[in-house]
Amino acid sequence: MLLLTLTTGCSGVPVPENCPELGVITKVENPATQLNIDNLKGSTAPNLTWRIVDCESLKTIDNKSLSLSDFQGKPVIIIFHKTMNCPGCEAQMPFIRAVYDQQTNAELTVLTIYREDKVSAVRRFATSKGYIFTALADPNDEFATICGFPHGAPITIFVDAKGVIKEFKCGPFRSQEEIENILKSL
């Protein structure tokens, strides 16, 4: 049983202590070649930049931003989620968490991108589920659109240490082993 401890922020809104790192996508670079499901594997992942958001105030922190390119040198799993009506998103998270817990020595990074969701909804959802991964709001669905993905979730991209997309999956994972097998190829 997971027990969430809540504190109250200045706004009077309860702020969970277990809030993951939050961000709002501010820029997605267009690749030289338009991406789609047919040419995604082997392509360089489009670089995206996000502003880090304070979990309590939900305001961006001045001059605090990160980019996907900051994580070159280690593998990255990017998961496209929705905060509403996505049972597959929830069903696969225990498998991803178990893989992450085993792979931390490999410095695996997991980013969850919430399609067409505001940061307030992302915070509420991620903390209510106990998610630990960096949670990025993409209110305009820019990153998935540039990758050529259809509307929907979950969709997962596996990016190698050089920033190349090695694999992707539309739909939920059914086992931890399914994810581990893909990670072995990175």
N, C-alpha and C positions, 0 to 999 in steps of 0.2 A: 504494500500500500504506500503510495506516494503522498507525503504531507507537504503542502505548500505553505510557507510562512509569508505573510503579507505585511508590508509596512505602508504607511500612508505618506504620499508625497505632498508637496506644497499645494497642489491643486485639490487635495482631499480625495484623490483617486487612489485606490490601493495599488501599490507597485510591488510585484513579486520579487523576492530576493534572487530567484533563479532565472532572471531575465537573461536571455542569450544576447550576444552582441547584435545590435540592430543597425540597419542602414537603409538608406533610400537611394536607389539607382539614379544617378544624375547624368550619366553619359554612357553610350554604347557606340563603339567605333564600328563603322561599316567596313566589312571585309572587301578586299579587292575584287573577289568573285562573289556574286550573290549565293548565299547558302540555301540549301534545301535538304530534304531527307536523303536524296540520292548522292549528294557530294559532301555530306557533313563529316563522315569518317575520313581521317587523313588531313582535314583542313585545320588551320590554326584557329583556335577559339577566339571569337571576337572579344576584344578587351572591353571590359565594363568597369566603370568607376562608380563608387558609392560614397555618400557622406555618412559618417558615423552619427548615430542618433542616440541621445541620452535616454535611457530607459524610463526615467521618472518623468521628465518634462516632455519627451517626444520631440524635442527640438534638436536640429543638427548642431553638432559641436564645431565651432569655428575652426577652420583650417584642418579638420580631421577627416581625411578621406583615404580610401584604399582602392586598389584596382586589382583585377584578376592577375595582371602581369606581376604584381608584387609577390605572387605565390609560385612563380616559376622556380623550378628546382625541386618541387615535390608534386605528387599527384593531387588532383582536385576532383571531387565529385560535386556536380552542380545538379540540384534537384529542383524542378519546377513544381510548385505546390499551389493550392488554393486554400483559403481559410474556410470556405463554405462548400458543402456538397462534394467532398472528395474522399470517399471511404478508402480508395486505393492509396491515397497519400498517407493516411493514418496506418493502414495495414502494413505498409512496407517499412515504416520508421523503426520498429524494433530490430529488423534485420540490418538496417543501415547503422544503427547505434551499436549493435554487437560487432559488426565489422570494424567500425571506427575504434571501439574500445580495444580491439586486438591489434589495430594497425598504427596506434599512436607513435610507436617507435619509428615508423616509416614517415612520420610527419604528414600524414594524410589530412587534407583540408576538405571539409564538407560545407558547402554553401547552399542554403535553401532560398530560392527566389519565389516570392509569392506574386503570382500573376494577377494583375489588375486589382491589387489590394493596397489599402492605405496602411501606413506604418502603425497606426493605432490598432487596427484589426490584426495586423501581424503580431504585435506585442501580446495582445489579449489571447490570441490563438496559441502562439508558441509557448507562452508561459503556462497556459491552462493544460497543455499536453506535456509539459516538462521537457520540451525540446532544448537541446544544448547548442545546436549548430548556429552559425551566423545566419541571421534571418534578414533578408533584404526585400523591401517592398519595391515592386515594379508597377506602379499605378497605371502606366501606359502600355505595359506588356512589351516593351521595346526589345529586351534581350531575346525572348522566345521568338518574336517576329523576325528579327534579324537572322536567327538560326534557321528559320523556315519551318517552324513547328506549327502544327494545327492547334486550334484552340482546345485546351484540355490539360489535364494533369492526372497523375504524375508523369513527368518526363524526366529522365536522368541522363546526364552527359558525363562521361569519364574523360578527363583531360590529363595527359601525361606530364612529366616534369618539364618538358620542352614547350608546353602550351598547345600541343596537338590533340585534337579530339580523336580518341582511339575507339570509342564505342558510345552508343546511346541506346536507350530503351524507352519506348512509349508504353505506358501502363505500369502497374505496380510489380515489384519483385515479389516472388512467392517463397523465397528462402534466402538465408544468409549465404549459402553455398553459391547461389547464382551470382551474387555480388562479388564474392571472393574469387570466383573463376575469372571474372572480368578484370579485377584488380591485378591478378597474376600476369595478365598480358601487358600491363602498363610498365 
